[in-house]
Amino acid sequence: MTLLDLITQALQSIAVYGLGQTPNSAETADAVNALNIMVDSWNADGLLIPSVTRESFTLTIGKESYTWGTMASAGNFTTARPARLTRAFIRDGSYDYPVELIGGDEYEDITDKTTSGRPEQLWYNPTFPLATVFLYFTPDAAYNLRVDSEQDLIDFSSLVATISLPPEYLAALKWNLAQELCSPYMKQVPPIVAMRADETLRTVRRINAAQKAEPVRLDLFTVRRGDSRNILTG
């Protein structure tokens, strides 16, 4: 499905156009703007981000902070600025060493931020347009930092490009855009549109929540010596 197809179907869903009719350039421009505003609001909801992206960066000896992003000017990490980080670790040879994700207050409480070593903690400050990564310890070698992150859904622009998102997103985009477009066209939201907008968005959240759920580790449960009871059955 192209962006133009999506907009056309959304407008047909609220009876602005009939089958076989298409919006004009001004209407498509307004619809694209409404769609991008809607998607930007979705980006604040972690369960509307479709997947986790793993990236790899080479650290610089003695450098404890790194900018991240591509807007305005390229950062030290020249990929899209993440919405949030979910995991980080240092890969050194054939070994992986976890890096704890901490908050700004915890980072500021570190007295000597210049202590060198293999980084063990990371604070991600999602400033805009470039985010900033702060590491502790300050790298004493050119370590390979690997980071899992949730990337924002990108803004839409090309009307003829195929929308590259999982299938469940197409329905959610169509019905929620239709709902958004009711106001500028001075229309009441049809009940079927409101219902489908809610259902499809909940479907996206449910699928993403299932993908991101951590499995239960039975090895975390221990039985005291001499206790023969089964902790799962009692």
C-alpha positions as CSV (number, residue, x, y, z in Angstrom):
1,M,0.0,0.0,0.0
2,T,1.3,3.5,-0.9
3,L,0.8,6.6,1.2
4,L,-1.7,7.9,-1.5
5,D,-3.7,4.7,-1.2
6,L,-3.8,5.0,2.6
7,I,-5.0,8.6,2.5
8,T,-7.6,7.8,-0.2
9,Q,-9.0,4.9,1.8
10,A,-9.1,7.0,5.0
11,L,-11.1,9.7,3.2
12,Q,-13.4,7.2,1.6
13,S,-14.0,5.7,5.1
14,I,-15.5,9.0,6.3
15,A,-17.4,9.5,3.0
16,V,-15.4,12.5,1.8
17,Y,-14.8,10.5,-1.4
18,G,-16.5,7.6,-3.1
19,L,-14.9,4.5,-4.6
20,G,-12.7,5.4,-7.6
21,Q,-12.2,9.0,-6.5
22,T,-8.9,10.5,-5.2
23,P,-8.0,13.6,-3.2
24,N,-6.4,16.6,-4.8
25,S,-2.9,17.8,-4.0
26,A,-4.0,20.3,-1.2
27,E,-6.0,17.6,0.5
28,T,-3.2,15.0,0.3
29,A,-0.8,17.6,1.8
30,D,-3.1,18.2,4.7
31,A,-3.6,14.5,5.2
32,V,0.1,13.8,5.2
33,N,0.6,16.6,7.8
34,A,-2.2,15.1,10.0
35,L,-0.7,11.6,9.6
36,N,2.8,12.7,10.7
37,I,1.4,14.6,13.7
38,M,-0.5,11.4,14.7
39,V,2.6,9.2,14.2
40,D,4.7,11.5,16.2
41,S,2.3,11.1,19.1
42,W,2.5,7.4,18.7
43,N,6.2,7.5,19.1
44,A,5.8,8.5,22.8
45,D,4.1,5.1,23.3
46,G,6.7,2.3,23.5
47,L,4.2,-0.3,22.6
48,L,3.6,1.3,19.2
49,I,7.2,1.0,18.2
50,P,7.4,-2.1,15.9
51,S,10.8,-3.5,16.8
52,V,14.0,-3.2,18.6
53,T,17.1,-2.2,16.6
54,R,20.6,-3.4,17.6
55,E,23.5,-1.1,16.5
56,S,27.2,-1.2,17.0
57,F,29.5,1.7,17.7
58,T,33.3,2.0,18.3
59,L,34.1,4.1,21.3
60,T,36.9,6.6,21.5
61,I,39.6,6.3,24.2
62,G,39.1,9.0,26.8
63,K,35.7,10.2,25.5
64,E,32.9,9.8,27.9
65,S,30.0,11.5,26.0
66,Y,28.7,11.0,22.4
67,T,26.0,12.7,20.4
68,W,23.6,10.6,18.5
69,G,21.4,11.4,15.5
70,T,21.3,12.7,11.9
71,M,19.2,15.8,12.1
72,A,20.7,19.3,11.9
73,S,24.2,17.9,11.8
74,A,25.5,14.3,12.2
75,G,26.3,13.2,15.7
76,N,29.2,11.0,16.9
77,F,26.8,8.1,16.3
78,T,25.5,8.8,12.8
79,T,22.2,6.8,12.8
80,A,18.6,7.8,13.6
81,R,18.2,9.2,17.1
82,P,16.4,6.5,19.2
83,A,13.2,7.0,21.2
84,R,14.7,5.0,24.1
85,L,17.3,2.4,24.8
86,T,16.4,-1.0,26.1
87,R,19.8,-2.7,26.5
88,A,23.5,-2.1,26.1
89,F,26.7,-4.2,26.4
90,I,30.4,-4.1,25.5
91,R,31.7,-6.8,23.1
92,D,35.4,-7.4,23.8
93,G,36.7,-10.2,21.7
94,S,34.4,-13.1,22.2
95,Y,33.0,-11.9,25.5
96,D,30.0,-9.6,26.2
97,Y,30.0,-7.4,29.2
98,P,26.6,-5.8,30.3
99,V,26.3,-2.0,30.6
100,E,23.7,-0.8,33.0
101,L,21.3,1.8,31.8
102,I,20.9,4.5,34.4
103,G,19.1,7.8,34.8
104,G,20.4,11.3,34.8
105,D,20.3,11.7,38.6
106,E,22.3,8.5,39.1
107,Y,24.8,9.7,36.5
108,E,25.1,13.1,38.2
109,D,25.8,11.4,41.5
110,I,29.0,9.9,40.2
111,T,31.7,11.9,41.8
112,D,34.6,11.4,39.4
113,K,33.3,10.9,35.9
114,T,36.7,10.8,34.3
115,T,37.7,7.5,35.9
116,S,38.9,5.3,33.0
117,G,38.1,1.6,32.4
118,R,35.6,-0.6,30.5
119,P,32.2,1.3,30.6
120,E,29.8,-0.3,33.0
121,Q,27.0,2.3,33.1
122,L,25.2,4.4,30.4
123,W,22.9,7.4,30.6
124,Y,20.9,8.1,27.5
125,N,19.7,11.7,27.4
126,P,17.2,12.0,24.5
127,T,17.9,15.7,23.8
128,F,16.8,17.0,20.4
129,P,17.8,17.1,17.6
130,L,20.8,15.2,18.8
131,A,20.6,12.9,21.8
132,T,23.6,12.4,24.1
133,V,25.1,9.2,25.5
134,F,27.2,9.5,28.7
135,L,29.4,6.6,29.7
136,Y,31.0,5.6,33.0
137,F,33.7,4.5,33.1
138,T,35.5,6.7,30.5
139,P,36.7,4.2,27.8
140,D,40.3,3.1,28.2
141,A,40.2,1.3,24.9
142,A,38.4,1.5,21.6
143,Y,35.6,-0.8,22.8
144,N,32.7,-2.0,20.7
145,L,29.5,-0.7,22.2
146,R,26.3,-2.5,21.2
147,V,23.0,-1.0,21.9
148,D,19.4,-2.1,21.5
149,S,16.9,0.7,21.0
150,E,13.4,1.6,20.0
151,Q,13.5,3.7,16.9
152,D,10.7,6.2,16.2
153,L,8.3,5.6,13.3
154,I,9.5,7.9,10.6
155,D,7.5,10.7,9.1
156,F,5.8,10.0,5.8
157,S,6.5,12.1,2.7
158,S,6.5,10.2,-0.6
159,L,2.9,9.6,-1.9
160,V,4.0,6.8,-4.2
161,A,6.4,4.9,-1.9
162,T,5.2,1.7,-0.5
163,I,4.7,1.9,3.3
164,S,7.3,-0.4,4.9
165,L,5.7,-1.5,8.1
166,P,4.2,-4.7,9.5
167,P,0.7,-5.5,8.1
168,E,-1.1,-4.7,11.4
169,Y,0.1,-1.1,11.1
170,L,-1.6,-0.5,7.8
171,A,-5.1,-1.0,9.3
172,A,-4.2,1.1,12.4
173,L,-2.9,3.9,10.2
174,K,-5.9,3.9,7.9
175,W,-8.6,3.9,10.6
176,N,-6.9,6.3,13.0
177,L,-6.1,8.7,10.2
178,A,-9.7,8.6,9.1
179,Q,-10.7,9.5,12.7
180,E,-8.2,12.4,12.7
181,L,-9.5,13.7,9.4
182,C,-13.1,14.0,10.6
183,S,-12.5,17.3,12.3
184,P,-11.0,19.3,9.4
185,Y,-13.9,18.0,7.2
186,M,-16.5,19.0,9.8
187,K,-17.7,15.5,10.2
188,Q,-18.9,13.4,13.2
189,V,-16.7,10.4,13.7
190,P,-18.7,7.4,12.3
191,P,-19.1,4.7,15.0
192,I,-17.5,2.1,12.8
193,V,-14.4,4.3,12.3
194,A,-14.0,4.9,16.0
195,M,-14.4,1.2,16.7
196,R,-11.9,0.1,14.1
197,A,-9.4,2.8,15.1
198,D,-9.5,1.6,18.7
199,E,-9.4,-2.1,17.7
200,T,-6.5,-1.8,15.3
201,L,-4.4,0.3,17.7
202,R,-5.0,-2.2,20.5
203,T,-3.9,-5.0,18.1
204,V,-0.6,-3.3,17.4
205,R,0.0,-2.8,21.1
206,R,-0.9,-6.4,21.9
207,I,1.5,-7.8,19.3
208,N,4.3,-5.5,20.3
209,A,3.8,-6.3,24.0
210,A,4.0,-10.0,23.3
211,Q,7.2,-9.6,21.3
212,K,8.9,-7.5,24.0
213,A,7.8,-9.7,27.0
214,E,10.7,-11.3,28.8
215,P,10.3,-15.1,29.2
216,V,10.0,-16.5,32.7
217,R,13.3,-18.0,33.9
218,L,12.6,-21.1,36.0
219,D,16.2,-21.2,37.0
220,L,15.7,-18.1,39.1
221,F,13.6,-20.1,41.5
222,T,15.6,-22.1,44.0
223,V,14.7,-24.7,46.6
224,R,16.3,-24.8,50.0
225,R,18.4,-27.8,50.8
226,G,16.3,-30.5,52.3
227,D,13.1,-29.0,50.9
228,S,11.6,-31.5,48.4
229,R,8.5,-29.5,47.6
230,N,7.8,-28.6,44.0
231,I,7.7,-24.7,43.9
232,L,5.5,-24.8,40.8
233,T,2.8,-27.2,42.2
234,G,3.2,-26.5,45.9
